[in-house]
Amino acid sequence: MHTRQTQPPSTGALDFRALETLQQSHPAWRLLNADHAPLIVSFLHQAYIKPNVRTLPESELVLQLDDYLYHLRREPGAEQAFPRAARDYLDDWAADQRGWLRKYYVTDSDEPHFDIAPATEQAIDWVASLRRRAFIGTQSRLLTVFELLHQLVEGTEADPRVRIAELNRRRTQIDSEIARIKEGAMFFIDATGVRERFLHVATTARTLLSDFRAVDQNFRDLDRAARERIATWDGAKGDLLAEIFGERDTIADSDQGKSFRAFWDFLMSPARQEELTGLLSQVFALDAVQELNPDRRMLRIHYDWLAAGESTLRTVAKLSAELRRYLDDRVWLENRRIMELLREIETKALGLREAMPVSLGISVEALAPDIRLTMDRLLFAPPEKPEIEDAVVLSSAENIPADALFDAVYVDKQRLAEHISRALQHRAQVTLAQIVADQPLDYGLAEIVAYFSIASEDPFAVIDDRKHETILWTDATGRQRQATLPAIIFARAPLVPASAGAPS
């Protein structure tokens, strides 16, 4: 009798060895196996997922966890269930061997901040899906599938006749619906359909924040890998930069990167933001939606998307700053090596001053080499020829009016900065023309010059010489004035070109 050893069937990525590796290394799996998994999942869901919070400072998160543990310990038999302090729990959850929280420092702050990791959010979403749902909507998902299939077929059709025929068919349907509405036959979605579609929208909107965390994590991993290679690199600068930028371009050209860039360009449109705000307000006003007692934070979900996207862009900017710092350090080291070589030459020259070899037939005229680089030469600047009029003679008895000394105009740059901040509260970027339209100029050209000064000092502002805009104002005499100048754009985050700025 022969015995045959059978291997477990392979199922692609979910074979036995792959799952065994995931069990040992994936933070989401470790979270579900943790002793205090109910505490971790319930608290992080309450602190981050439910209120759609992106990041929290350590002091605030410690207070929330202290309060949460206090209520748990008041339950019968649970007085010693969680003996550690809240801060110790948070540090343990953020440790490398756990990886459930990300602990980091934000710019201009000495207090650490916490954010949940993408794997933690995956585990929380999976646990939430285990609860029995009282209402499961299938029609809205079926309609979504049909709509996506229509977009795929129509967007990939290369025959113009087929596309024109499809557009004519849709136009016929629209004309028929218009005719029925004119006759009084209108179609309405019933209350069940309204609630089903709203829940589908709410779930999809919250899932987008999880996608932002995943995209942000990819760029953080790239940033961390770049820092490690920079710290240990001893080769040429060009090879290192080519390797780092090659990996960045791989992420930028991936499906995830392209989708994120298209989403960000769509969301940054002011018209789309106003349209989304209006649609959300109209939907929340429906009686069927009010019966669900919806979370009012859904009304500003697109602002949460903007904040999450800006965080991702800041990660990209941080990576660029790290590369620039690396280049600056390398240049400093090269300059230092040049200075050391020059000192060696001077030292040897001093040693040979008293005992110059006769056989060489040369003489040293200076103790230091005179280096004249081509780029050190200054460009030609025509000399200024001031015109001085010295023919005016004032009598000592004549009274000189001093009114002009008191007519000086003072422009308060702090007040102009407040105008810019107020304009950026509801917009990601704003031009100088839009600011002047909201806050008219009081001092005319002097105030425009002050705006230019603020833009030159603001790291997030851009002065675009390729575009021009016209500023209108009324002077003190009531005359209409105008000035055409380069476009000035103020922003809340760095303005990065589409090819390199957005996590493409």
URWO-V784540 format. One record per backbone hydrogen bond with DSSP energy under -0.5 kcal/mol. CO is the residue of the C=O (numbers start at 1). NH is the residue of the N-H. Records with the same first field share a line. If there is no record, write none. Layout:
BEGIN
CO->NH / NH
END
This chain:
BEGIN
3->5
11->14
12->15
15->19
16->20
17->21
18->22
19->23
20->24
21->25
22->26
26->30
27->31
28->32
29->33
30->34
31->34
34->37
36->40
37->41
38->42
39->43
40->44
41->45
42->46
43->47
44->48 / 49
45->50
48->52 / 53
49->52
56->114
57->61
58->62
59->63
60->64
61->65
62->66
63->67
64->68
65->69
66->70
67->71
68->72
69->73
70->74
72->75
75->78
78->81
85->89
86->90
87->91
88->92
89->93
90->94
92->95
93->100 / 101
95->98 / 99
100->117
101->103
102->104 / 115
104->113
106->109
111->106
112->58
113->104
114->56
115->102
117->121
118->122
119->123
120->124
121->125
122->126
123->127
124->128
125->129
126->130
127->130 / 131
128->131
135->137
136->138
138->142
139->143
140->144
141->145
142->146
143->147
144->148
145->149
146->150
147->151
148->152
149->153
150->154
151->155
152->156
153->157
154->157
158->160
159->163
160->164
161->165
162->166
163->167
164->168
165->169
166->170
167->171
168->172
169->173
170->174
171->175
172->176
173->177
174->178
175->179
176->180
177->181
178->182
179->183
180->185
181->184
184->186
190->194
191->195
192->196
193->197
194->198
195->199
196->200
197->201
198->202
199->203
200->204
201->205
202->206
203->207
204->208
205->209
206->209 / 210
207->211
208->212
209->213
210->214
211->215
212->216
213->217
214->218
215->219
216->220
217->221
218->222
219->223
220->224
221->225
222->226
223->227
224->228
225->229
226->230
227->231
228->232
229->233
236->240
237->241
238->242
239->243
240->244
241->245
242->246
243->247
244->248
245->249
246->250
247->251
248->252
249->253
251->254
254->258
255->259
256->260
257->261
258->262
259->263
260->264
261->265
262->266
263->267
264->268
266->269
269->273
270->274
271->275
272->276
273->277
274->278
275->279
276->280
277->281
278->282
279->283
280->284
281->285
283->286
286->290
287->291
289->292 / 294
290->293
295->298
296->299
297->300
298->301
300->303 / 304
301->305
302->306
303->307
304->308
305->309
306->310
307->311
308->312
309->313
310->314
311->315
312->316
313->317
314->318
315->319
316->320
317->321
318->322
319->323
320->324
321->325
322->326
323->327
324->328
325->329
326->330
327->331
328->332
329->333
330->334
331->335
332->336
333->337
334->338
335->339
336->340
337->341
338->342
339->343
340->344
341->345
342->346
343->347
344->348
345->349
346->350
347->351
348->352
349->353
350->353
357->360
358->361
363->365
369->371
370->372
371->373
373->376
374->377
384->386
386->388
387->389
388->390
391->393
392->394
395->398
398->400
399->401
402->405 / 406
403->406
404->407
409->411
410->412
411->413
412->416
413->417
414->418
415->419
416->420
417->421
418->422
419->423
420->424
422->425
428->492
430->490
431->435
432->436
433->437
434->438
435->439
443->446
444->447 / 448
445->449
446->450
447->451
448->452
449->453
450->454
451->455
452->456
453->457
454->457 / 458
457->459
458->461
462->464 / 489
463->465
464->467 / 487
467->487
469->485
471->483
473->481
475->478
479->475
481->473
483->471 / 485
485->469
487->464
488->432
489->462
490->430
494->496
497->500 / 501 / 502
502->504
END
